[in-house]
Amino acid sequence: MQNFSELQLPEALNAALAAMNFSTPTPIQAKAIPSALEGKDILGSAQTGTGKTGAFGIPLVAHVMNNRNSMVLVLTPTRELASQVAKVVQQLLGHKSPIKTALLIGGDSMGKQMQQLKCKPRVIIGTPGRVNDHLSRRTLRLDDADMLVLDETDRMLDMGFGIQIDQILTFMPGERQTMMFSATLPKEIVAMSHRYMNMPVRISVGDSHTPTQNVEQEVIRIAEPAKYNELLNQLEKREGSIIVFVKTKYGAEKLAKKLIAENHNANAIHGDLRQHKREKVINAFRNKRHRIMVATDVASRGLDIPHIEHVINFDLPQCPEDYIHRIGRTARAGAKGQAVSLLAPGDSKKWAAIYRMLNPNEARPQREDSPKSGQRKRNKGFGGKGKPFGERKSFGDRKPYGERCASGERKEFGNKKPYGDRKRSESNAADGRSDRNSSFKGAKGKSTGKPDGFKKSFNKGKKPAGK
């Protein structure tokens, strides 16, 4: 498929594609759309930023346009991704389309969503938690939902949505078309496809563990206290929109406030923000009212803003795969971008995992002083002191304990005084510290005058209970 005009799409959809300047499909779209239009189940994987939303969005819009009684359900892991998908679907439907959509996401007004559902929408887009809420309230019915789309399925399973997805599918017809798209296809997703899909067409474009070639990556190794000054240096020498990724919600707010104090036009986004606040921050960044957005991994997926030119990893992600998604926020739709990561000494294990993911076929570098595989290096003494094993003193060459006193070595046990003859040191008495041979003290801290071993038993001398 060279262009969308080769497909037998509804006229309204062709007009919408022309208005969106969509003429040439991306590789994932060219492979997925024809099979999806034939009603086949799709199991697709591709690099982030390669047009997966269009790969399922165009077939689902064509489906509801050609089948008046059909309904489509699209599930995504995050609110941001759901909102992004909803906007693309609404553009594909066209402004004058009679087909209604509903966006069901957490953090948004339940009353607002109920009003959308009363309009009998035929395209439902949401997160698993909120969709389940509406199903339990019986404000949503999926009896006519004969198409299911699971977007970023790997992320949904990582976030623990597997059980909720299973519950949602019990409300849907058994005979349906299912499309699952993901950046990666771990064994859990393959097992899910066997349960819920009928002979799916497997589509894979590029290496999902490899970032797009248009992203120029840079690593800066730096001490932890110097990271903030280096971030300021990077912000000063770069032009265009920048996303700075951090690992915690508190860190995002704190860093954004520090940058604002440095006269940088910045804002923060994280999971604790209310939905309307998230949308306000993203829209301001999309409209270039803010040049810098400090974000947690909540923005690593589903944020499609073409003018993002730089990604700075102030903190490395907890999951290696999230590194691909983070830097995939730049170099969208064929554009070029840059990504820089600030590596502190404590990030060595995280970066090693990321490096192995990016270079799976590369052998791990071997230290020059390390022995070869299967061999032991025996020319150095224990602890790396450098003496060959043959030069180490045997235990029999050691001096007896009693002869080590001249060099400050430990005295022989026999030279020590008995416990009863050891007096409490003046220094210990001065600072109030007790000594091992101090006499037993009574309940009020007064000395009983009796050494250890002469303490009364716990029960001796006590009166019986009640007397």
C-alpha positions in Angstrom: 0.0 0.0 0.0 1.6 3.2 -1.2 -1.1 5.6 -0.1 -4.5 5.6 1.6 -6.3 6.3 -1.7 -5.6 2.7 -2.6 -7.9 1.5 0.2 -11.7 1.4 -0.2 -12.4 3.7 2.7 -15.6 5.7 3.2 -15.6 9.1 1.6 -16.0 10.9 4.9 -12.8 9.2 6.1 -10.9 10.0 3.0 -11.9 13.6 3.4 -10.7 13.6 7.0 -7.4 12.0 6.1 -6.9 14.7 3.4 -7.7 17.4 6.0 -5.1 15.9 8.3 -2.5 15.8 5.5 -2.3 12.0 5.8 -1.4 10.7 2.4 1.4 8.2 2.8 1.0 5.4 5.5 3.8 4.5 7.9 5.2 1.0 7.7 3.1 -0.3 10.6 0.0 1.3 9.0 0.8 -0.1 5.6 0.9 -3.7 7.1 -1.9 -3.5 9.7 -4.7 -1.5 8.0 -5.4 -3.9 5.0 -5.7 -6.9 7.3 -7.8 -5.0 9.9 -10.2 -3.8 7.2 -10.7 -7.5 6.3 -11.9 -8.1 9.8 -8.8 -10.1 11.0 -7.4 -9.9 14.5 -4.2 -8.0 14.7 -1.2 -8.5 17.0 1.1 -5.6 16.2 4.4 -4.2 17.6 6.5 -1.3 16.5 8.8 1.4 17.8 7.2 4.3 19.6 6.3 7.2 17.4 5.7 5.1 14.2 2.0 5.7 13.9 0.3 2.9 15.8 -2.7 5.1 16.7 -3.4 5.5 13.0 -2.9 1.8 12.4 -5.9 1.0 14.5 -7.7 4.3 14.3 -8.4 4.3 10.6 -9.8 0.7 10.6 -12.0 1.4 13.6 -13.5 4.6 12.1 -14.1 2.7 8.8 -15.8 0.0 10.8 -18.3 2.2 12.6 -19.0 4.2 9.4 -19.8 1.0 7.5 -21.7 -0.7 10.3 -24.4 1.4 11.8 -25.1 -0.9 14.8 -21.5 -1.5 15.7 -19.6 -0.2 18.7 -15.8 0.0 19.4 -14.0 -0.1 22.7 -10.4 1.2 22.9 -8.5 0.6 26.2 -5.2 2.4 27.0 -3.0 2.4 30.2 -3.0 6.1 30.9 -5.3 9.1 30.8 -2.9 11.0 28.5 -2.8 8.3 25.9 -6.6 7.9 26.1 -7.0 11.6 25.5 -4.6 11.5 22.6 -6.4 8.6 21.0 -9.7 10.3 21.4 -8.5 13.4 19.6 -7.2 11.4 16.7 -10.4 9.4 16.4 -12.5 12.6 16.4 -10.3 14.0 13.7 -10.8 10.9 11.6 -14.5 11.0 12.1 -14.7 14.6 11.1 -16.3 17.6 12.8 -19.8 17.0 11.3 -19.9 13.3 11.9 -23.1 12.0 13.7 -21.0 9.3 15.3 -20.4 10.2 19.0 -17.4 9.3 21.1 -17.0 9.0 24.9 -13.8 9.4 26.9 -13.9 7.5 30.2 -10.8 8.1 32.3 -10.0 8.4 35.9 -9.7 11.8 37.5 -12.4 13.2 35.2 -15.9 14.2 36.2 -18.2 11.1 36.5 -21.2 13.3 35.7 -19.6 14.7 32.6 -18.9 11.1 31.4 -22.5 10.0 32.1 -23.7 12.8 29.9 -21.5 11.5 27.1 -22.9 8.0 27.6 -26.5 9.3 27.4 -25.8 10.4 23.8 -25.2 6.7 22.9 -21.6 6.9 21.7 -20.4 4.2 19.4 -16.7 4.7 20.1 -15.7 4.3 23.7 -12.1 5.2 24.7 -10.9 4.9 28.2 -8.7 3.4 30.9 -9.6 -0.1 32.3 -10.4 1.2 35.9 -12.9 3.8 34.8 -14.5 1.6 32.2 -15.0 -1.0 34.9 -16.6 1.6 37.2 -19.2 2.4 34.6 -19.9 -1.2 33.9 -20.5 -1.8 37.6 -22.8 1.2 37.8 -24.6 -0.1 34.6 -24.1 3.3 32.9 -22.2 1.5 30.1 -23.3 -1.5 28.0 -21.0 -3.3 25.6 -23.4 -5.7 24.1 -22.8 -4.2 20.6 -19.1 -3.7 21.0 -17.9 -6.0 18.2 -14.4 -4.5 18.0 -11.8 -4.2 20.8 -8.5 -2.3 20.7 -5.9 -2.7 23.4 -3.2 0.0 23.0 0.1 -0.2 24.8 -0.8 -3.6 26.1 2.5 -4.2 27.7 2.2 -1.1 29.8 -1.3 -2.1 30.9 0.0 -5.4 32.1 2.9 -3.8 33.9 0.4 -1.5 35.7 -1.6 -4.4 36.9 -4.6 -4.0 34.6 -4.7 -7.6 33.5 -7.6 -8.6 35.9 -9.6 -5.5 35.0 -9.2 -6.3 31.3 -10.5 -9.8 31.9 -13.5 -8.4 33.7 -14.3 -6.0 30.8 -14.2 -8.8 28.2 -16.9 -10.7 30.0 -19.3 -7.8 29.1 -18.4 -8.0 25.4 -19.6 -10.4 22.7 -17.6 -13.5 22.2 -17.5 -12.9 18.4 -15.5 -9.7 17.9 -12.5 -8.3 16.1 -9.6 -7.7 18.5 -6.5 -5.6 17.8 -3.6 -5.5 20.3 -0.8 -3.0 19.7 2.3 -2.7 21.9 5.8 -1.4 21.8 7.0 -4.9 23.0 5.5 -8.4 22.9 6.5 -10.2 26.0 5.3 -13.7 26.7 2.4 -12.5 28.8 0.9 -10.6 25.8 1.4 -13.6 23.5 -0.4 -15.8 26.1 -3.2 -13.2 26.2 -3.5 -13.2 22.5 -4.1 -17.0 22.5 -7.0 -16.5 25.0 -8.8 -13.6 23.4 -7.8 -13.6 19.7 -8.8 -15.8 16.7 -5.8 -16.6 14.5 -4.3 -13.1 14.8 -2.1 -11.6 12.1 1.3 -11.0 13.6 2.8 -7.7 12.5 6.2 -6.4 13.6 7.9 -3.3 12.3 11.5 -2.6 13.3 13.1 -3.5 16.6 10.9 -2.4 19.5 13.9 -2.2 21.8 15.8 0.2 19.5 15.0 3.9 19.4 14.4 5.5 16.0 17.5 6.5 14.1 16.5 10.2 14.1 17.2 10.4 17.9 20.8 11.5 18.7 21.7 10.1 22.1 24.2 11.5 24.5 25.4 10.3 28.0 27.0 12.6 30.6 28.6 10.9 33.6 28.5 13.3 36.5 28.4 13.4 40.3 24.9 13.6 41.9 25.3 17.0 43.5 26.5 18.5 40.1 23.5 17.3 38.1 21.4 20.4 38.6 24.1 22.7 37.4 24.6 20.5 34.4 20.9 20.6 33.7 21.0 24.4 33.6 24.0 24.2 31.2 22.1 21.9 28.9 19.0 24.1 29.0 21.0 27.2 28.1 22.7 25.7 25.1 19.7 24.0 23.6 16.9 25.6 21.6 13.3 24.5 21.2 10.9 22.5 23.4 12.4 20.2 26.1 11.0 17.5 28.3 13.0 16.8 31.5 12.2 13.4 33.0 12.5 12.7 36.7 11.6 9.6 38.8 9.2 11.0 41.5 6.2 13.3 41.6 7.8 15.4 44.4 11.0 15.7 42.3 9.0 17.0 39.3 7.4 19.7 41.4 10.6 20.7 43.1 12.7 20.8 40.0 10.0 22.9 38.1 9.9 25.4 40.9 13.7 25.7 40.9 13.8 26.2 37.1 11.1 28.9 37.4 13.2 30.7 40.0 16.0 30.6 37.4 13.7 32.5 35.0 13.1 29.4 32.9 9.6 29.0 31.4 8.7 25.6 32.9 5.9 23.5 34.4 5.4 20.0 35.9 3.2 17.1 35.2 2.8 13.9 37.3 0.3 11.4 38.5 -1.0 13.5 41.5 -2.4 16.3 39.3 -6.1 16.4 38.7 -7.1 15.6 35.1 -8.0 19.2 34.2 -4.7 20.4 35.5 -2.8 17.7 33.5 -4.7 18.8 30.3 -3.9 22.5 31.1 -0.2 21.7 31.4 0.0 19.6 28.3 -2.0 22.1 26.2 0.2 25.0 27.4 3.3 22.9 26.4 1.7 21.9 23.1 0.9 25.6 22.3 4.5 26.6 23.2 3.5 28.7 26.2 6.0 26.7 28.2 9.3 25.7 26.8 10.2 23.1 29.5 8.0 20.4 30.9 9.3 18.5 33.9 7.6 15.1 33.9 7.5 11.6 35.5 6.9 8.5 33.4 3.2 9.4 33.2 4.3 11.4 30.1 6.6 8.8 28.6 3.7 7.3 26.5 0.8 8.9 24.7 2.3 12.4 24.4 2.4 13.2 20.7 3.7 16.7 20.3 5.7 17.1 17.1 7.7 20.2 18.2 9.5 18.4 21.1 13.2 18.7 20.1 15.0 17.5 23.2 14.6 14.9 26.0 16.7 15.1 29.1 16.8 12.2 31.5 17.6 14.0 34.8 16.8 10.6 36.5 17.0 7.3 34.7 13.7 5.3 34.5 13.1 2.3 36.8 12.3 0.1 33.8 14.7 -0.2 30.9 11.9 -0.2 28.3 10.7 3.2 29.6 13.9 4.7 28.3 12.8 3.9 24.7 9.4 5.5 25.4 11.0 8.6 27.0 13.3 9.4 24.2 10.5 8.5 21.7 8.8 11.8 22.7 11.1 13.5 20.3 11.9 12.7 16.6 8.2 12.2 16.0 6.8 11.6 12.5 10.3 11.6 10.8 11.6 14.7 12.6 15.0 14.7 14.3 15.6 15.0 18.0 18.2 14.8 20.7 18.2 12.9 24.0 20.7 13.3 26.8 21.0 11.3 30.1 22.7 12.5 33.2 24.4 9.5 34.9 25.4 9.6 38.5 27.6 6.9 40.1 24.5 5.3 41.6 22.9 4.8 38.2 25.4 2.2 37.0 23.1 -0.8 37.3 20.2 1.0 35.7 22.3 2.1 32.8 23.8 -1.3 32.4 20.3 -2.8 32.0 19.4 -0.1 29.4 22.7 -0.7 27.5 22.1 -4.4 27.4 18.6 -3.8 26.0 19.8 -1.4 23.4 22.8 -3.7 22.4 21.6 -7.3 22.9 24.2 -8.8 20.6 27.1 -7.0 22.0 29.4 -8.9 24.4 29.9 -7.3 27.8 33.3 -5.5 28.0 35.9 -7.5 29.9 38.2 -5.8 32.4 41.9 -6.1 31.4 42.9 -7.4 34.8 40.0 -9.9 35.0 40.7 -13.6 34.2 39.4 -15.2 31.1 36.4 -17.4 31.2 37.0 -20.6 33.0 40.3 -19.5 34.5 41.3 -18.2 37.9 43.9 -15.5 38.3 46.2 -16.6 41.1 49.1 -14.1 40.9 47.7 -11.7 43.5 47.2 -12.2 47.2 43.8 -12.0 49.0 42.5 -8.5 49.1 44.5 -7.4 46.1 47.7 -6.6 48.1 49.8 -7.7 45.1 51.9 -10.5 46.8 52.0 -13.8 45.0 50.5 -16.7 47.0 53.9 -18.2 47.6 55.1 -15.1 49.4 52.3 -15.1 51.9 53.3 -16.1 55.4 52.0 -19.4 56.7 50.0 -19.4 59.9 52.8 -21.3 61.6 55.2 -18.3 61.1 53.1 -16.0 63.3 54.4 -14.9 66.7 52.6 -16.2 69.8 50.0 -13.9 71.2 52.3 -12.9 74.1 55.1 -11.7 71.8 53.0 -9.2 69.8 52.8 -6.5 72.5 55.9 -4.6 71.4 54.4 -3.8 67.9 51.0 -2.9 69.4 49.5 -6.3 68.5 46.9 -8.0 70.7 48.0 -9.2 74.1 47.7 -12.8 75.1 44.4 -13.7 76.7 46.3 -15.0 79.7 47.8 -11.5 80.4 44.4 -9.9 80.9 43.1 -9.2 84.4 40.0 -11.1 85.7 36.7 -9.2 85.5 36.6 -8.5 89.2 40.0 -6.8 89.1 39.2 -4.4 86.2 38.3 -0.9 87.4 36.0 1.3 85.5 38.0 3.8 83.4 37.8 7.5 84.3 36.8 8.4 80.8 33.8 6.1 80.9 32.8 7.4 84.3 33.0 11.0 83.1 30.6 10.6 80.2 28.3 8.3 82.0 28.8 5.2 79.9 28.5 1.8 81.6 31.3 -0.7 81.5 31.0 -4.4 81.0 32.2 -5.2 84.5 30.1 -2.5 86.3 28.0 -3.7 89.2 24.3 -4.4 88.8 22.1 -1.4 89.4 18.8 -1.4 91.0 15.5 -0.1 89.8 16.3 3.6 90.7 19.8 3.5 89.2 21.6 3.0 92.5 24.3 0.4 92.7 23.4 -2.8 94.6 27.1 -3.4 95.4 26.8 -6.9 93.9 28.8 -8.0 90.8 27.2 -9.9 87.9 26.1 -13.3 88.9 24.7 -12.2 92.2 21.4 -10.8 90.9 18.2 -11.9 92.5 15.9 -14.1 90.4 12.9 -12.3 88.9 10.3 -14.1 91.0 12.1 -14.4 94.2 10.7 -12.4 97.0 7.7 -11.3 95.1 4.3 -11.4 96.8 1.6 -13.6 95.2 -0.9 -11.8 93.0 -3.8 -10.3 94.9 -2.0 -10.0 98.2 
